[in-house]
Amino acid sequence: MQLEFLGGAREVGRAAVAVSGSGTVCLDYGMMVGEDEIGFPLPPSSAPSALVLSHAHLDHVGAAPALYRKWNPALVCNGVTYDTTKILIEDALKIARKDMRHMPYGREEYGKMKRARVDTGFFKKAMFGRMEVTLYPAGHIPGASGVMVKSDGKCIFYSGDFKLEDMRLVKGGYVPKNVHTLIIESTYAERDHPDRRVEEKRLLEIVDEVVANDERVIIPVFAVGRAQEILLILEKYANKIAFDGMARKASQIASRYGEYLADPARLQRILSRVKWVTDEKDRRSILNRYPIIVTTAGMASGGPISYYLSRLGKSECRIVFVGYLPHGTPARTLLDTGVFHTDTGSFKVRCTMTQLDLSAHAGRNELFKYIEKMRPKQVFCVHGEDCVKFAKEVEERFKVGAHAPKNGEVVKV
Protein backbone atom coordinates (compact mmCIF):
# COMPACT_ATOMS: atom_id res chain seq x y z
CA MET A 1 0.00 0.00 0.00
CA GLN A 2 0.97 3.62 -0.45
CA LEU A 3 0.41 6.75 1.66
CA GLU A 4 0.39 10.19 0.06
CA PHE A 5 0.48 13.07 2.55
CA LEU A 6 -1.48 15.91 0.96
CA GLY A 7 -1.74 18.28 3.92
CA GLY A 8 -1.41 18.48 7.69
CA ALA A 9 2.16 17.17 7.65
CA ARG A 10 4.37 19.09 10.14
CA GLU A 11 1.53 21.60 10.55
CA VAL A 12 -1.87 21.89 12.21
CA GLY A 13 -4.51 22.36 9.53
CA ARG A 14 -5.61 21.18 6.04
CA ALA A 15 -5.47 17.53 7.09
CA ALA A 16 -5.49 15.13 4.12
CA VAL A 17 -3.96 11.71 3.40
CA ALA A 18 -4.54 9.50 0.35
CA VAL A 19 -4.26 5.75 0.95
CA SER A 20 -3.76 3.61 -2.17
CA GLY A 21 -3.91 -0.15 -2.50
CA SER A 22 -6.53 -1.86 -4.61
CA GLY A 23 -7.89 1.62 -5.26
CA THR A 24 -7.51 4.99 -3.50
CA VAL A 25 -9.28 6.37 -0.44
CA CYS A 26 -8.78 9.96 0.74
CA LEU A 27 -8.84 10.52 4.51
CA ASP A 28 -10.06 14.05 5.25
CA TYR A 29 -9.57 17.11 3.06
CA GLY A 30 -9.42 20.21 5.24
CA MET A 31 -8.41 23.83 5.02
CA MET A 32 -6.05 26.03 6.98
CA VAL A 33 -7.46 29.42 7.89
CA GLY A 34 -4.78 32.02 8.48
CA GLU A 35 -4.96 35.73 9.16
CA ASP A 36 -4.24 36.67 5.54
CA GLU A 37 -4.91 33.57 3.47
CA ILE A 38 -6.60 30.19 3.30
CA GLY A 39 -4.48 27.10 2.66
CA PHE A 40 -5.64 23.91 0.95
CA PRO A 41 -4.20 20.40 0.55
CA LEU A 42 -2.46 19.07 -2.53
CA PRO A 43 -4.60 17.03 -4.94
CA PRO A 44 -4.21 13.23 -4.79
CA SER A 45 -2.19 11.74 -7.66
CA SER A 46 -4.88 9.18 -8.49
CA ALA A 47 -8.69 9.30 -8.53
CA PRO A 48 -10.13 8.51 -5.09
CA SER A 49 -13.07 6.13 -4.96
CA ALA A 50 -14.01 7.45 -1.50
CA LEU A 51 -13.47 10.50 0.68
CA VAL A 52 -13.75 9.64 4.37
CA LEU A 53 -14.40 12.50 6.80
CA SER A 54 -13.12 11.80 10.31
CA HIS A 55 -15.03 14.66 11.94
CA ALA A 56 -16.61 18.03 11.26
CA HIS A 57 -13.95 20.65 11.91
CA LEU A 58 -12.84 22.96 9.09
CA ASP A 59 -9.22 21.82 9.24
CA HIS A 60 -10.44 18.33 8.32
CA VAL A 61 -13.42 18.98 6.01
CA GLY A 62 -13.13 22.58 4.77
CA ALA A 63 -11.69 21.73 1.34
CA ALA A 64 -13.73 18.56 0.76
CA PRO A 65 -15.87 19.90 -2.14
CA ALA A 66 -12.68 20.69 -4.11
CA LEU A 67 -12.22 16.97 -4.85
CA TYR A 68 -15.52 17.04 -6.73
CA ARG A 69 -14.23 19.41 -9.41
CA LYS A 70 -12.39 16.54 -11.08
CA TRP A 71 -13.71 13.37 -9.42
CA ASN A 72 -16.84 12.01 -7.78
CA PRO A 73 -15.74 9.89 -4.79
CA ALA A 74 -18.26 8.44 -2.36
CA LEU A 75 -18.49 10.68 0.72
CA VAL A 76 -18.15 8.43 3.77
CA CYS A 77 -19.12 9.69 7.23
CA ASN A 78 -21.74 9.33 9.92
CA GLY A 79 -24.87 11.48 10.16
CA VAL A 80 -23.74 14.04 12.72
CA THR A 81 -20.47 14.63 10.83
CA TYR A 82 -22.34 15.05 7.53
CA ASP A 83 -24.92 17.51 8.85
CA THR A 84 -22.33 19.57 10.73
CA THR A 85 -19.95 19.60 7.76
CA LYS A 86 -22.71 21.14 5.66
CA ILE A 87 -23.10 24.18 7.93
CA LEU A 88 -19.31 24.61 8.07
CA ILE A 89 -18.93 24.51 4.28
CA GLU A 90 -21.87 26.88 3.77
CA ASP A 91 -20.35 29.31 6.26
CA ALA A 92 -16.91 29.03 4.62
CA LEU A 93 -18.42 29.89 1.22
CA LYS A 94 -20.31 32.83 2.75
CA ILE A 95 -17.19 34.24 4.44
CA ALA A 96 -15.09 33.76 1.27
CA ARG A 97 -17.62 35.77 -0.74
CA LYS A 98 -17.71 38.48 1.89
CA ASP A 99 -13.90 38.71 2.10
CA MET A 100 -13.46 38.22 -1.67
CA ARG A 101 -11.17 35.25 -1.06
CA HIS A 102 -10.64 32.52 -3.66
CA MET A 103 -12.05 29.09 -2.92
CA PRO A 104 -11.17 26.02 -5.02
CA TYR A 105 -14.84 25.05 -5.17
CA GLY A 106 -18.28 26.59 -5.39
CA ARG A 107 -21.93 25.63 -5.04
CA GLU A 108 -21.76 23.11 -7.88
CA GLU A 109 -18.96 21.07 -6.30
CA TYR A 110 -20.60 21.35 -2.89
CA GLY A 111 -23.82 19.97 -4.36
CA LYS A 112 -21.97 17.02 -5.94
CA MET A 113 -20.33 16.29 -2.61
CA LYS A 114 -23.66 16.18 -0.78
CA ARG A 115 -25.17 13.81 -3.34
CA ALA A 116 -22.20 11.42 -3.04
CA ARG A 117 -22.75 10.68 0.63
CA VAL A 118 -22.62 7.12 1.97
CA ASP A 119 -23.96 6.92 5.54
CA THR A 120 -22.01 4.68 7.89
CA GLY A 121 -21.93 4.33 11.66
CA PHE A 122 -19.22 3.11 14.01
CA PHE A 123 -17.88 -0.45 13.58
CA LYS A 124 -19.63 -0.94 10.21
CA LYS A 125 -17.51 -2.02 7.23
CA ALA A 126 -17.87 -0.31 3.85
CA MET A 127 -16.24 -1.61 0.68
CA PHE A 128 -14.87 0.52 -2.17
CA GLY A 129 -13.56 -1.94 -4.70
CA ARG A 130 -11.25 -4.08 -2.57
CA MET A 131 -10.58 -1.27 -0.06
CA GLU A 132 -12.35 -1.88 3.26
CA VAL A 133 -13.16 1.15 5.45
CA THR A 134 -14.41 1.07 9.07
CA LEU A 135 -15.04 3.99 11.45
CA TYR A 136 -14.33 3.80 15.19
CA PRO A 137 -15.27 6.27 17.99
CA ALA A 138 -12.51 8.85 18.54
CA GLY A 139 -13.91 11.00 21.36
CA HIS A 140 -13.04 14.66 20.56
CA ILE A 141 -16.49 15.83 19.32
CA PRO A 142 -19.79 14.13 18.44
CA GLY A 143 -19.27 11.72 15.56
CA ALA A 144 -15.46 12.02 15.52
CA SER A 145 -13.97 8.87 14.01
CA GLY A 146 -10.72 7.03 13.67
CA VAL A 147 -10.59 5.34 10.27
CA MET A 148 -9.39 1.79 9.54
CA VAL A 149 -8.43 1.05 5.93
CA LYS A 150 -7.62 -2.54 4.87
CA SER A 151 -6.26 -3.58 1.49
CA ASP A 152 -3.68 -5.97 0.08
CA GLY A 153 -3.32 -7.70 3.45
CA LYS A 154 -2.30 -4.46 5.22
CA CYS A 155 -4.19 -2.56 7.93
CA ILE A 156 -3.77 1.22 8.24
CA PHE A 157 -5.39 3.27 10.99
CA TYR A 158 -5.86 7.03 10.81
CA SER A 159 -6.53 8.50 14.26
CA GLY A 160 -8.08 11.78 13.10
CA ASP A 161 -8.34 14.06 16.14
CA PHE A 162 -9.04 12.04 19.26
CA LYS A 163 -9.23 12.02 23.03
CA LEU A 164 -9.15 8.95 25.28
CA GLU A 165 -10.46 10.70 28.40
CA ASP A 166 -14.23 10.91 28.81
CA MET A 167 -15.67 14.41 28.57
CA ARG A 168 -19.11 15.68 29.50
CA LEU A 169 -20.23 15.77 25.87
CA VAL A 170 -18.72 12.56 24.47
CA LYS A 171 -17.07 9.45 25.80
CA GLY A 172 -13.40 8.72 25.21
CA GLY A 173 -12.12 7.17 21.99
CA TYR A 174 -11.75 3.49 21.11
CA VAL A 175 -8.33 1.95 20.38
CA PRO A 176 -8.38 -0.90 17.82
CA LYS A 177 -5.88 -3.75 17.80
CA ASN A 178 -3.93 -5.56 15.04
CA VAL A 179 -2.96 -2.32 13.26
CA HIS A 180 0.06 -2.44 10.97
CA THR A 181 0.46 1.30 10.32
CA LEU A 182 -0.80 4.17 12.48
CA ILE A 183 -1.20 7.76 11.25
CA ILE A 184 -1.56 9.75 14.46
CA GLU A 185 -2.38 13.37 15.22
CA SER A 186 0.34 15.17 17.20
CA THR A 187 -1.33 18.45 18.14
CA TYR A 188 -0.28 18.32 21.78
CA ALA A 189 2.77 16.08 21.47
CA GLU A 190 4.83 18.58 23.46
CA ARG A 191 2.64 18.95 26.53
CA ASP A 192 -0.14 17.54 28.64
CA HIS A 193 -3.32 19.34 29.49
CA PRO A 194 -3.96 20.45 33.08
CA ASP A 195 -6.41 18.40 35.15
CA ARG A 196 -9.77 18.90 33.46
CA ARG A 197 -11.66 18.95 36.76
CA VAL A 198 -9.47 21.79 37.99
CA GLU A 199 -10.06 23.82 34.81
CA GLU A 200 -13.82 23.24 35.02
CA LYS A 201 -13.73 24.37 38.65
CA ARG A 202 -11.84 27.55 37.66
CA LEU A 203 -14.49 28.32 35.03
CA LEU A 204 -17.31 27.81 37.54
CA GLU A 205 -15.56 30.02 40.11
CA ILE A 206 -15.28 32.86 37.58
CA VAL A 207 -18.95 32.52 36.62
CA ASP A 208 -20.00 32.32 40.30
CA GLU A 209 -18.21 35.62 40.93
CA VAL A 210 -19.68 37.28 37.84
CA VAL A 211 -23.24 36.31 38.76
CA ALA A 212 -22.78 37.32 42.42
CA ASN A 213 -21.43 40.76 41.42
CA ASP A 214 -24.06 41.37 38.71
CA GLU A 215 -21.34 41.55 36.04
CA ARG A 216 -21.01 39.94 32.61
CA VAL A 217 -18.80 37.19 31.20
CA ILE A 218 -18.22 36.49 27.50
CA ILE A 219 -17.08 32.96 26.62
CA PRO A 220 -15.92 32.67 22.97
CA VAL A 221 -16.32 29.07 21.79
CA PHE A 222 -15.82 26.81 18.80
CA ALA A 223 -19.29 26.06 17.45
CA VAL A 224 -18.76 22.32 17.17
CA GLY A 225 -17.96 20.48 20.38
CA ARG A 226 -16.62 23.17 22.69
CA ALA A 227 -19.86 25.18 22.80
CA GLN A 228 -21.85 22.17 23.95
CA GLU A 229 -19.17 21.13 26.45
CA ILE A 230 -19.29 24.59 28.07
CA LEU A 231 -23.07 24.42 28.39
CA LEU A 232 -22.77 21.08 30.17
CA ILE A 233 -20.17 22.49 32.60
CA LEU A 234 -22.37 25.52 33.32
CA GLU A 235 -25.59 23.54 33.63
CA LYS A 236 -26.65 25.16 36.93
CA TYR A 237 -26.61 28.56 35.20
CA ALA A 238 -28.47 27.50 32.05
CA ASN A 239 -31.29 30.03 32.49
CA LYS A 240 -28.70 32.82 32.79
CA ILE A 241 -26.89 31.95 29.52
CA ALA A 242 -27.38 33.73 26.18
CA PHE A 243 -26.32 31.37 23.40
CA ASP A 244 -25.34 32.92 20.06
CA GLY A 245 -23.74 32.26 16.67
CA MET A 246 -23.22 29.07 14.69
CA ALA A 247 -23.04 27.21 18.00
CA ARG A 248 -26.84 27.21 17.97
CA LYS A 249 -27.06 25.24 14.71
CA ALA A 250 -24.28 22.88 15.74
CA SER A 251 -26.06 22.18 19.03
CA GLN A 252 -29.34 21.47 17.30
CA ILE A 253 -27.58 18.95 15.05
CA ALA A 254 -25.75 17.26 17.94
CA SER A 255 -28.98 16.92 19.91
CA ARG A 256 -30.56 15.02 16.98
CA TYR A 257 -27.83 12.36 17.15
CA GLY A 258 -28.04 11.20 20.74
CA GLU A 259 -26.21 7.94 19.98
CA TYR A 260 -22.99 9.98 19.62
CA LEU A 261 -23.37 11.80 22.96
CA ALA A 262 -22.49 10.78 26.51
CA ASP A 263 -25.80 12.09 27.94
CA PRO A 264 -28.16 13.33 25.20
CA ALA A 265 -31.10 13.97 27.54
CA ARG A 266 -28.99 16.27 29.71
CA LEU A 267 -27.81 18.34 26.76
CA GLN A 268 -31.39 18.62 25.51
CA ARG A 269 -32.58 19.88 28.90
CA ILE A 270 -29.89 22.56 28.97
CA LEU A 271 -30.61 23.67 25.41
CA SER A 272 -34.27 24.11 26.34
CA ARG A 273 -33.33 26.50 29.17
CA VAL A 274 -30.73 28.81 27.57
CA LYS A 275 -31.69 31.99 25.73
CA TRP A 276 -31.26 31.44 21.98
CA VAL A 277 -30.07 34.67 20.38
CA THR A 278 -31.29 34.82 16.79
CA ASP A 279 -30.88 38.42 15.56
CA GLU A 280 -29.62 41.94 16.32
CA LYS A 281 -32.72 42.76 18.32
CA ASP A 282 -32.09 39.79 20.57
CA ARG A 283 -28.46 40.82 20.99
CA ARG A 284 -29.42 44.28 22.15
CA SER A 285 -32.01 42.95 24.56
CA ILE A 286 -29.80 40.39 26.29
CA LEU A 287 -26.88 42.69 27.15
CA ASN A 288 -28.33 43.74 30.50
CA ARG A 289 -30.43 40.66 31.14
CA TYR A 290 -28.08 37.69 30.79
CA PRO A 291 -24.80 37.63 32.73
CA ILE A 292 -23.28 34.76 30.69
CA ILE A 293 -22.80 35.05 26.92
CA VAL A 294 -21.58 31.92 25.11
CA THR A 295 -20.89 32.76 21.48
CA THR A 296 -18.79 32.00 18.43
CA ALA A 297 -16.10 32.30 17.33
CA GLY A 298 -13.57 30.61 19.59
CA MET A 299 -10.64 32.50 18.06
CA ALA A 300 -12.70 35.70 17.71
CA SER A 301 -12.23 35.61 13.93
CA GLY A 302 -15.90 35.94 13.07
CA GLY A 303 -19.39 35.48 14.41
CA PRO A 304 -21.19 37.65 16.99
CA ILE A 305 -18.17 37.94 19.30
CA SER A 306 -17.24 41.28 17.68
CA TYR A 307 -20.64 42.71 18.60
CA TYR A 308 -20.31 41.77 22.27
CA LEU A 309 -16.72 42.99 22.59
CA SER A 310 -17.64 46.35 21.06
CA ARG A 311 -20.56 46.77 23.49
CA LEU A 312 -19.07 45.30 26.67
CA GLY A 313 -15.33 45.65 26.10
CA LYS A 314 -15.01 48.78 28.22
CA SER A 315 -17.31 47.73 31.05
CA GLU A 316 -17.00 45.54 34.14
CA CYS A 317 -16.87 42.37 32.07
CA ARG A 318 -14.85 39.16 32.04
CA ILE A 319 -13.69 37.28 28.95
CA VAL A 320 -12.84 33.61 29.32
CA PHE A 321 -11.10 31.79 26.46
CA VAL A 322 -11.51 28.03 26.84
CA GLY A 323 -8.99 26.57 24.42
CA TYR A 324 -5.87 26.95 22.33
CA LEU A 325 -5.34 30.34 20.66
CA PRO A 326 -2.77 30.22 17.83
CA HIS A 327 -0.55 33.24 17.24
CA GLY A 328 -1.94 35.54 14.59
CA THR A 329 -5.58 34.97 15.52
CA PRO A 330 -7.66 37.92 16.79
CA ALA A 331 -8.23 36.15 20.11
CA ARG A 332 -4.51 35.59 20.71
CA THR A 333 -3.74 39.21 19.85
CA LEU A 334 -6.53 40.38 22.15
CA LEU A 335 -5.25 38.25 25.03
CA ASP A 336 -1.63 39.40 24.55
CA THR A 337 -2.20 43.10 23.84
CA GLY A 338 -5.71 43.98 24.97
CA VAL A 339 -6.49 45.25 21.46
CA PHE A 340 -9.20 43.71 19.27
CA HIS A 341 -8.79 44.02 15.52
CA THR A 342 -11.77 43.91 13.15
CA ASP A 343 -12.33 44.52 9.43
CA THR A 344 -13.39 48.08 10.19
CA GLY A 345 -10.78 49.04 12.77
CA SER A 346 -9.28 48.27 16.17
CA PHE A 347 -10.21 49.13 19.72
CA LYS A 348 -8.89 48.63 23.23
CA VAL A 349 -10.66 46.06 25.40
CA ARG A 350 -10.38 46.69 29.13
CA CYS A 351 -12.07 43.52 30.35
CA THR A 352 -10.32 41.05 32.63
CA MET A 353 -9.25 38.13 30.44
CA THR A 354 -8.51 34.52 31.38
CA GLN A 355 -7.46 31.53 29.30
CA LEU A 356 -8.42 28.01 30.37
CA ASP A 357 -7.48 24.69 28.76
CA LEU A 358 -10.57 22.58 28.03
CA SER A 359 -9.11 20.96 24.94
CA ALA A 360 -10.82 18.02 23.23
CA HIS A 361 -7.47 16.77 21.88
CA ALA A 362 -5.30 14.06 23.41
CA GLY A 363 -2.44 15.43 25.46
CA ARG A 364 1.12 14.11 25.34
CA ASN A 365 0.59 11.17 27.73
CA GLU A 366 -2.65 10.19 25.99
CA LEU A 367 -0.80 10.07 22.66
CA PHE A 368 1.78 7.70 24.12
CA LYS A 369 -0.95 5.63 25.80
CA TYR A 370 -2.77 5.33 22.47
CA ILE A 371 0.32 3.99 20.71
CA GLU A 372 1.14 1.66 23.61
CA LYS A 373 -2.36 0.11 23.54
CA MET A 374 -2.41 -0.23 19.75
CA ARG A 375 1.19 -1.46 19.26
CA PRO A 376 1.45 -0.74 15.51
CA LYS A 377 4.46 -1.81 13.46
CA GLN A 378 5.08 1.74 12.20
CA VAL A 379 3.83 5.23 13.01
CA PHE A 380 3.44 8.42 10.98
CA CYS A 381 3.12 11.59 13.06
CA VAL A 382 1.02 14.38 11.50
CA HIS A 383 -1.15 17.34 12.49
CA GLY A 384 1.36 18.93 14.83
CA GLU A 385 3.94 21.71 15.00
CA ASP A 386 6.83 19.48 16.15
CA CYS A 387 6.13 16.15 14.48
CA VAL A 388 9.83 15.43 13.85
CA LYS A 389 10.71 15.47 17.54
CA PHE A 390 7.62 13.47 18.46
CA ALA A 391 8.40 10.81 15.84
CA LYS A 392 11.90 10.39 17.31
CA GLU A 393 10.43 9.96 20.79
CA VAL A 394 7.92 7.38 19.52
CA GLU A 395 10.71 5.43 17.82
CA GLU A 396 12.88 5.40 20.92
CA ARG A 397 10.08 4.57 23.36
CA PHE A 398 8.30 1.83 21.39
CA LYS A 399 11.14 0.50 19.19
CA VAL A 400 9.04 0.87 16.03
CA GLY A 401 9.61 2.81 12.84
CA ALA A 402 8.26 6.35 13.23
CA HIS A 403 8.36 9.15 10.70
CA ALA A 404 7.20 12.77 10.37
CA PRO A 405 6.35 13.10 6.66
CA LYS A 406 6.33 16.33 4.67
CA ASN A 407 3.44 17.55 2.57
CA GLY A 408 3.67 15.92 -0.83
CA GLU A 409 5.68 12.95 0.44
CA VAL A 410 4.71 9.49 -0.80
CA VAL A 411 5.55 6.43 1.32
CA LYS A 412 5.11 2.72 0.63
CA VAL A 413 3.98 0.55 3.57
N, C-alpha and C positions, 0 to 999 in steps of 0.2 A: 504494500500500500504506500501511498504518497501523501504527504502533508504540504500544503501550500499556504504560507502565512501571509494573508492579504492586508491585515491591519491589526492594531492592538499589540504588536510585538515591540517590547521595550518602551511601551507607552500605555497610558490609561485612556482609552477611547477608541472609536471605530473598530471594534472587535470583529474579526472575520477570519475564518480558517476554511480552506477547501480540502476535503478528504477524498482521495481518489483510490479506487480499487477496481471492482467490476462496475464502474460508473463513478460519478462524482456527486458528493453531497456537500453543500456549503453550510457551515455552522456559524450563524449570526452574520449580520452585515450592517454595522452601526456607523454612526457619525461621531466626529469630534467637534464640539462647539467651543471655539476660542473667542477671545475678545474681538478680534478683527476678521476672522475667517472661519469657515466650516471645512473640516477635513473629512475625506471619504476613503474607503479602502480601495485597494487595487482590484481590478477585475480578475476572476478566476481564468486560468489558461484553457480550461475545457468547459463545455456546457454542463451546468449542474442539473441533475434530475430532481433535486429537492433542496430547498432552503429551510433549515431548521432554526427556529427562533428559541433561544434558551429562556429569555424573559423580556419583559416590556420596559426597558430603559433605552433612551435614545442612543447611548453609546454601543448598544447591541442590535438595535432594530432601525435606527434612523435613516440608513441608506438602503434598506431592503427593496423598495420599489425600483431602484436603479438596475437591479438584475433583470427586470422585466422589460427593459428597452431592447435587449438582444435575445433573451431566452424566456422560457415560461416554466420554471421549476415548480413542483408542488410546494406549497407553503405549509410546513409542518409545525404545529404548536397546539397547546391546549386552549380552551375557550377564554379563560381570563387573560392570557397573554395576547390572544388575537384581538379581543375587544379593546384592551388597553393600548395595544400597538396602534390601532386605528386612530384613537384620539391624539396620540403623540405625533403620528405622521401628519394628520390634518393640521395640528398646531404648528409643526415645523414648516409646512407649506405656507401657512398664513404669515408666519414671522418672516420667512424668506421674501415673500411678496412685499411686505411692509418695509423691510430693510433693503430691498432691491438686491438681494444676494442670489447668486446662481445656485440652482439645485440640479443634480444630474437626473432628475425625474420630475414628472408632473402628474396631473390628474389621470392621464391615460394609463401610465405605468402603475400608479397606485390602484386603479380599478382592476387591472390585470392581476395584480398581486392578491387582492381580496378574493377574486374569483378562483384563484388557484389553491385555496386553503384546504388542507386535509386535517380534520380534527383528530387529535389523539390525546389520551390521558396518560397518567403515570403507569409505568410497567407494561404498557401495551406495545407490541412489536409492529412496525410498519416496514414494508418491503418496497424498495425502489430498484427495480432490476434485481441484482443479487446483493444489493447493499441493504443491510438490516439496521433499522434505527429504533432505539427505545429511549424514552424519557424517564428520568428519575427525579424525585423531589430534591431540591437544592437549598431549601430555606430561603433566605434573602428577602424575597417579596412573594405575594401570592402568585402561584403558577410557575415560579422560577424552577428551571430544570437543568440537571446535568444530562448530557447526551451520550449514549453508547452507540457506536457505529461498528458493525461487524462485516467483514468482507475478506475473502481470500484467506480464511483461517486466522485472521488477526482481529484483535479487539481493541478499539481506541475509545477512550473516554474523555469527553470535554466537560470540564467542571462548570463552565459558565461562571457567574458570580454566585457564591454560596456562603452559608453560615451553618455550622454544626450546632451551635447553641440555640435552644428554644427561645423565641421572642414572644411577645404578647400577641402579635398578629399572626405569625406562622410558626410551625414547629421546625426544628433543626433538620438539616439535609441528610440524605441517605448516602451511604458509601458502598458502592458495589464491589464485588470481588472478581478475581480472575481477569483483571485488566492487563493487557500487554503494554499499552502506551497511554500515559496520562498527559493531557493538556490542561494545566492548572492556572487559574488566576493568581496574581501575586500582588494585588493592590496594597495589602498591608504586610508585605513580607518583612519589613524592617521594624515593625513594632506591634505590640499587643494593644488591645483596647483596655481602658480602665474597667473596673467592675461595673457591670451594667446596672446592678441594683443601686450602687452608689450614685451613678449619674442620674438615674430616675429620681432618686431621693433629692438630689440637688435641684432638679427641675421642679419638683413639687414644692420644695422650700421657697424657691423664687416666686412661684405662683401663689403660694400661701401668703407671702408678704405683700405681693401686689394687691390681692383681693382685700386683705386686712387694711391696707392703707388707701383703698379706693383709687389705685393707680391703674396703669394699663401695661400689658405685656404683648409684644408682637413676636410670634414664633414663625419665622420663614421655614417652609418645608418643601421637600420634593413631593410632587403630587402622588407618585406611585410608591406605596410602601411606608415611607416615613410619616406622611400625614396621618395615616390610619393608626400607626404605632403611637404617635403622640396623643391622639384622641383616647386610646386605650389607657395610656399612662395617666391622663388627666380626667379619668372617668367621673370622679366625684364632682368635678366642675363643669360637666357637660352643658348644663343650662346657662353657663356664663361664657360659653365659647361662641365666637363668630367664626364661621368656617367659609373660606373664600378661595376663588381661583379654580384651576383645573383639578385641584384636590377633590372637589365636589364630584366631578364626573368619575374620577378614578375610584372614589369610595363607593359610588353607586354600582360600578362594575364589580368591584371586589365583593360587595355584599350579595351579588347575584350568584356568586360561585363559592358557596359555603364550604364545599368539599376541599378547598385549598386554604382554608383559614383554621387557626387553632380554636377559636371560639366565635363562630359566625353570629350566634344569637346576641352575644355581648356587644359586638360591633354594631349590629343593627339597632340595639337599644340606644346606644350612644348617638348614633346618627339621627335617630328620631328626636333627640333632645337638643342638639346644637342648633344654633341659628344659621341657616343657609343664606349666604349673601349672594344675591343674583344680579344686582345692577348698581349703578351709581347712587340711586336713591337709597338703597339698602346700606351702602357704604357710609353715606352721610349720617344715616339714622343710628348706626351701631356705635359710632365713635364714643359717645358718652354713656352708652347703655351696657356695653359688653366689655369686661375688663381683659378678656383673653382673645386675641386675634390670631388664628392659625391660618396661614395663607401661603400660596406660592408666590415667588419661586424660591427654592432653597438656597440658591446662590445669588438671589436678588437680581437676576438678569432678565426678568420679565414678570408678567403677572401683576396682580394688584398690590404687591409689596411697595411699589413706588408711591402709590396713593397714600398708604398708611404712613410711610416714612415722611412724606411731605407734610402731612397733617399733624402727626404726633412727634416728629423728630426733635422738636424743641421743647417738649413738655416733660412732665415727670412720667417718663415711660421707660420700660425695660425692653431690650431686644435680646432674645435668646436664640442663638444658632445651634442646631442640634446635629451637626455632622461636619464632614470634611469640607473645607473651603479652599479650593486651589488658588494659587497666586494668579492674579490677572482677572479674577472674577469680581464683580461689583461688591459682593458680600465680603470677600477677603480685604479689599481696599477699604471698605467701610470699617471693618473691625480694626484694621491696622492704623488708619488715619483719621477716622471719624468723619470722613467726607463721602457722600454718596453721589455717584456720577450717573446721569441719565442722558437720554438722547437730546434733551433740550437744555441741559446745563448741569451744574453741580451745586450742592448745598451741604452745609455743616450739620451733622446730627449730634445732638448733645445728650442723647439717651445713654443710660448705663447698659453696656453690652457684655454678654457672656457667651462663651462657646462651650458646648457640651459634646461628648462623643457617644452618640447612640447609633453607631454604624451597623448596617445590616450585612457587612462583609466579614469574612473570617479574618481574625487577627493572626499574627505570626505563629503562635502555638497551635492554633486550629489548623493552619495550613500544614504544619508538620504532622499533626495528628491524623489529618486526612490521608496524607501519603503513607504514613505508618500503617493505617488500617487497610488501605487498598493494596499496598505492596506491588506496584507496577514494575515492569522490567526497565522502562525508560520514562523520563519526565521532560516535558517542554513547559517552560515557565513564561507566561505571557501576561498582558494586562497589568503591568506594574512599571514603576519608574526606576527600579534597580533589579531587573530580572537577572542580569549577569551574576551579580553577587549571590542572589538567592539560589540560582542554579548550582553554583559551586558548593553552597552549603548543603543542598539536597544531595548532591553527589557524594560529598564527604560523610554525611550522616547515614545515608541509606545504602551506600555502595552500589548505586545504580547509575546508568548514564543519564545525565541531566544537561539540558541545553537551553539557552535563551536565544531564540531565533530572531532574525531581523525581518522587517517587512519586505516581502518579495522573495524570501528564502524558500526553497523547495527541499524537502527532506524525505528520503525513503525510509520506511519502517518495516 
